[in-house]
Amino acid sequence: MPTEYAPRPTLDQEAVRSHFRTALRYRTPAAMWAALADIPVLLAELDRAVLLATEARTEFANLLAAARAAEAAGAEYGTESESLCLLRDELAAHEPITAEEIDEWSWR
């Protein structure tokens, strides 16, 4: 689901598709080389996407840990504010992932 804050691709996807289709259709050396020349660009984009996903997952994990610590501190001191109730509701939606869920997800 794209949002206005989603990172934009750094390559022209339509040009890559066009090079690939042309290479499949005509099989000329020039068409093949044009399609092959896109591989380093595609790999760089893949590396960038993996880096962005890793950064997002790390940021989410850090925020979740901070929220859990805040919720635990509030419970320890017996304070019950509306913000802690909202935080507790959000934390309940993000329970830790089990090893089985990770294994199941990695095969998708």
C-alpha positions as a Markdown table, in Angstrom:
| # | Residue | x | y | z |
|---|---|---|---|---|
| 1 | Met | 0.0 | 0.0 | 0.0 |
| 2 | Pro | 1.9 | 3.1 | -1.2 |
| 3 | Thr | 1.8 | 6.2 | 0.9 |
| 4 | Glu | 3.1 | 9.7 | 0.3 |
| 5 | Tyr | 6.0 | 8.9 | 2.6 |
| 6 | Ala | 7.0 | 5.7 | 0.9 |
| 7 | Pro | 10.5 | 5.9 | -0.7 |
| 8 | Arg | 10.4 | 6.2 | -4.5 |
| 9 | Pro | 12.3 | 3.8 | -6.8 |
| 10 | Thr | 15.6 | 5.2 | -8.1 |
| 11 | Leu | 15.3 | 3.5 | -11.5 |
| 12 | Asp | 13.0 | 3.7 | -14.4 |
| 13 | Gln | 11.0 | 0.5 | -14.1 |
| 14 | Glu | 9.2 | 1.0 | -17.4 |
| 15 | Ala | 12.5 | 1.3 | -19.2 |
| 16 | Val | 13.8 | -1.9 | -17.6 |
| 17 | Arg | 10.6 | -3.7 | -18.6 |
| 18 | Ser | 10.9 | -2.4 | -22.1 |
| 19 | His | 14.5 | -3.5 | -22.4 |
| 20 | Phe | 13.6 | -7.0 | -21.2 |
| 21 | Arg | 10.6 | -7.3 | -23.5 |
| 22 | Thr | 12.7 | -6.1 | -26.5 |
| 23 | Ala | 15.4 | -8.6 | -25.7 |
| 24 | Leu | 12.9 | -11.5 | -25.4 |
| 25 | Arg | 11.2 | -10.5 | -28.6 |
| 26 | Tyr | 14.1 | -9.7 | -31.0 |
| 27 | Arg | 17.0 | -11.5 | -29.4 |
| 28 | Thr | 19.5 | -9.2 | -31.1 |
| 29 | Pro | 22.9 | -8.6 | -29.4 |
| 30 | Ala | 22.1 | -4.9 | -28.9 |
| 31 | Ala | 18.7 | -5.7 | -27.2 |
| 32 | Met | 20.4 | -8.4 | -25.0 |
| 33 | Trp | 23.1 | -6.0 | -23.9 |
| 34 | Ala | 20.6 | -3.3 | -23.1 |
| 35 | Ala | 18.7 | -5.7 | -20.9 |
| 36 | Leu | 21.9 | -7.0 | -19.3 |
| 37 | Ala | 23.0 | -3.5 | -18.6 |
| 38 | Asp | 20.0 | -3.1 | -16.3 |
| 39 | Ile | 21.1 | -5.8 | -13.9 |
| 40 | Pro | 23.6 | -3.7 | -11.9 |
| 41 | Val | 20.9 | -1.0 | -11.5 |
| 42 | Leu | 18.3 | -3.6 | -10.4 |
| 43 | Leu | 20.8 | -5.0 | -7.9 |
| 44 | Ala | 21.5 | -1.5 | -6.5 |
| 45 | Glu | 17.8 | -0.9 | -6.2 |
| 46 | Leu | 17.3 | -4.2 | -4.4 |
| 47 | Asp | 20.1 | -3.4 | -2.0 |
| 48 | Arg | 18.5 | 0.0 | -1.3 |
| 49 | Ala | 15.1 | -1.6 | -0.7 |
| 50 | Val | 16.6 | -4.1 | 1.7 |
| 51 | Leu | 18.4 | -1.3 | 3.6 |
| 52 | Leu | 15.2 | 0.7 | 3.9 |
| 53 | Ala | 13.3 | -2.3 | 5.1 |
| 54 | Thr | 16.0 | -3.1 | 7.7 |
| 55 | Glu | 16.0 | 0.5 | 8.9 |
| 56 | Ala | 12.2 | 0.5 | 9.2 |
| 57 | Arg | 12.1 | -2.8 | 11.1 |
| 58 | Thr | 14.9 | -1.6 | 13.4 |
| 59 | Glu | 13.1 | 1.7 | 14.1 |
| 60 | Phe | 9.8 | -0.1 | 14.7 |
| 61 | Ala | 11.5 | -2.6 | 17.1 |
| 62 | Asn | 13.1 | 0.3 | 19.0 |
| 63 | Leu | 9.8 | 2.2 | 19.3 |
| 64 | Leu | 8.0 | -1.0 | 20.4 |
| 65 | Ala | 10.7 | -1.7 | 23.1 |
| 66 | Ala | 10.4 | 1.9 | 24.3 |
| 67 | Ala | 6.6 | 1.7 | 24.5 |
| 68 | Arg | 6.8 | -1.6 | 26.4 |
| 69 | Ala | 9.3 | -0.1 | 28.9 |
| 70 | Ala | 7.0 | 3.0 | 29.4 |
| 71 | Glu | 4.0 | 0.7 | 29.9 |
| 72 | Ala | 6.0 | -1.4 | 32.4 |
| 73 | Ala | 7.2 | 1.7 | 34.3 |
| 74 | Gly | 3.6 | 3.0 | 34.5 |
| 75 | Ala | 2.4 | -0.4 | 35.8 |
| 76 | Glu | 5.3 | -0.5 | 38.4 |
| 77 | Tyr | 4.4 | 2.9 | 39.8 |
| 78 | Gly | 0.6 | 2.3 | 39.7 |
| 79 | Thr | -0.1 | 5.3 | 37.5 |
| 80 | Glu | -2.9 | 4.8 | 35.1 |
| 81 | Ser | -3.3 | 7.6 | 32.6 |
| 82 | Glu | -5.3 | 7.7 | 29.4 |
| 83 | Ser | -2.1 | 7.7 | 27.3 |
| 84 | Leu | -0.9 | 4.5 | 29.0 |
| 85 | Cys | -4.2 | 2.9 | 28.3 |
| 86 | Leu | -3.9 | 3.8 | 24.6 |
| 87 | Leu | -0.3 | 2.5 | 24.7 |
| 88 | Arg | -1.3 | -0.8 | 26.3 |
| 89 | Asp | -4.0 | -1.3 | 23.6 |
| 90 | Glu | -1.4 | -0.7 | 20.8 |
| 91 | Leu | 1.1 | -3.0 | 22.5 |
| 92 | Ala | -1.4 | -5.8 | 22.6 |
| 93 | Ala | -1.7 | -5.6 | 18.8 |
| 94 | His | 2.1 | -6.2 | 18.5 |
| 95 | Glu | 2.7 | -9.3 | 20.5 |
| 96 | Pro | 6.2 | -10.9 | 20.1 |
| 97 | Ile | 6.5 | -13.2 | 17.1 |
| 98 | Thr | 7.0 | -16.9 | 17.8 |
| 99 | Ala | 9.7 | -19.0 | 16.1 |
| 100 | Glu | 7.0 | -20.9 | 14.3 |
| 101 | Glu | 5.6 | -17.7 | 12.9 |
| 102 | Ile | 9.0 | -16.6 | 11.7 |
| 103 | Asp | 9.6 | -20.0 | 10.0 |
| 104 | Glu | 6.1 | -19.9 | 8.4 |
| 105 | Trp | 6.7 | -16.3 | 7.1 |
| 106 | Ser | 10.1 | -17.0 | 5.7 |
| 107 | Trp | 8.7 | -19.6 | 3.2 |
| 108 | Arg | 6.2 | -17.1 | 1.7 |
